[in-house]
Every structure is written in structure tokens, then in C-alpha cells.
Amino acid sequence: MPDGAPPILDVTGLKTVFTTRSGEVHAVNSVTFDLAPGELLGVVGESGSGKSVTMMSLIGLLPMPPAEIRGGSVMFEGRDILKMSPDELRAIRGSRIGFVFQDPMTSL
């Protein structure tokens, strides 16, 4: 962390699973990272690697079920997002925390 600042976002061991007719799909497995105030994070990977599911898991945008957060913590400004109520999540989405999906075809 720059200047010893505590992280504004601290993701530890995040696990997201989808239940399907064919069984469980482990979409996110033990993702861990942190961000200091003012830092930005770029997530890069192959199609289907879990980038979008990871980010949607962070702010409660996945349909549950079939999705389920099976482990980990997402601390934002000292509070665990995974334990926030729907109203609390709505209050921070877009105004305090957010992400931008990048369409790869627009970057060419």
C-alpha cells in the first residue's frame, strides 16, 4: 500500500459457485487482492476465466440462486460487502464502488 494507507478494498479468498443441472461450476476460486485509496485495478484474462463473475460477486450483482458466494470476504471501507443488506449495497454501487466492463472489440 502506498504510504502505509490501509486498503479501501480488501478481497480475501473469494469463491463463487453456480449450481446447474449438470452440477456445480466453480467460477471464482480463492481470489485475493487489495486496493489502496485512489488505486485502480485492471483485470485481464481469457473469455470465460471469471473476470466478470468476480467483479459482480464483489458488489452483489449475481442472481442467487443459481450463484452462491461460498467463501471469502470483501472488505470495503472496513465493512464486509458480502454481509450488507440489499439497501446498503444499492447505496454504495456506482457512487462509492463500481467497475467498467470493456468490450474487447471496441479496443481494437
C-alpha positions in Angstrom: 0.0 0.0 0.0 1.3 3.5 -0.8 2.4 5.4 2.3 1.1 2.6 4.5 -2.5 3.5 3.9 -5.0 0.8 4.8 -6.7 -0.7 1.8 -10.1 0.7 0.8 -10.9 -2.7 -0.8 -9.6 -5.9 0.6 -10.8 -9.1 -1.1 -9.6 -12.4 0.5 -10.3 -15.9 -0.7 -13.5 -15.0 -2.7 -15.2 -18.2 -4.0 -18.3 -18.1 -6.3 -20.1 -21.3 -7.4 -23.0 -21.7 -9.8 -25.4 -24.6 -9.5 -26.5 -26.0 -12.8 -28.5 -29.1 -13.9 -25.1 -30.7 -14.7 -23.7 -29.9 -11.3 -21.6 -27.2 -9.7 -19.4 -24.8 -11.7 -16.7 -23.2 -9.6 -16.4 -19.8 -11.4 -14.3 -17.9 -8.9 -11.8 -19.8 -6.7 -9.9 -18.0 -3.9 -9.5 -14.6 -5.5 -7.4 -12.3 -3.3 -6.3 -8.7 -3.9 -6.4 -5.3 -2.2 -6.5 -1.7 -3.4 -5.4 1.5 -1.6 -7.5 4.7 -1.9 -7.1 6.2 -5.4 -5.7 3.0 -6.9 -7.4 1.4 -10.0 -7.3 -2.3 -10.9 -7.4 -3.8 -14.4 -8.5 -7.4 -14.6 -7.3 -9.2 -17.7 -7.9 -12.8 -18.8 -9.4 -15.1 -21.4 -13.1 -15.2 -22.2 -14.8 -17.3 -19.5 -12.0 -17.0 -17.0 -14.2 -15.4 -14.3 -13.4 -11.7 -14.6 -16.9 -10.5 -14.8 -18.2 -13.0 -12.3 -15.5 -11.9 -9.8 -16.5 -8.2 -10.2 -20.2 -8.9 -10.0 -19.6 -11.1 -6.9 -17.9 -8.1 -5.2 -21.0 -5.9 -5.3 -23.8 -8.4 -5.1 -25.0 -8.3 -8.8 -25.2 -12.1 -9.4 -28.6 -13.8 -9.3 -28.7 -16.0 -6.1 -29.5 -18.8 -6.9 -28.0 -20.1 -9.2 -24.9 -18.2 -7.9 -23.6 -18.6 -4.4 -20.7 -17.0 -2.6 -19.1 -19.9 -0.9 -16.3 -18.2 0.9 -14.1 -15.3 1.4 -14.6 -11.7 2.4 -14.9 -8.4 0.6 -14.0 -5.6 2.9 -14.8 -2.1 1.6 -14.1 0.8 3.8 -13.9 -1.6 6.7 -17.2 -3.3 6.1 -17.8 -6.7 4.6 -19.9 -6.2 1.4 -20.9 -9.8 1.5 -22.9 -9.2 4.7 -24.6 -5.9 3.6 -28.3 -5.7 3.0 -29.7 -5.1 -0.5 -30.4 -1.5 0.5 -26.8 -1.0 1.8 -25.5 -2.4 -1.4 -27.6 -0.1 -3.6 -26.3 2.9 -1.6 -22.7 2.2 -2.5 -23.0 0.8 -6.0 -22.0 3.4 -8.6 -21.4 6.1 -6.0 -18.7 4.5 -3.9 -17.7 1.4 -5.8 -18.1 0.3 -9.4 -16.4 -1.2 -12.4 -16.4 -0.7 -16.1 -16.8 -3.7 -18.4 -14.5 -3.5 -21.5 -15.8 -4.8 -24.8 -12.6 -6.2 -26.4 -13.9 -5.4 -29.9 -14.0 -1.7 -29.2 -10.4 -1.7 -28.1 -9.0 -2.9 -31.5 
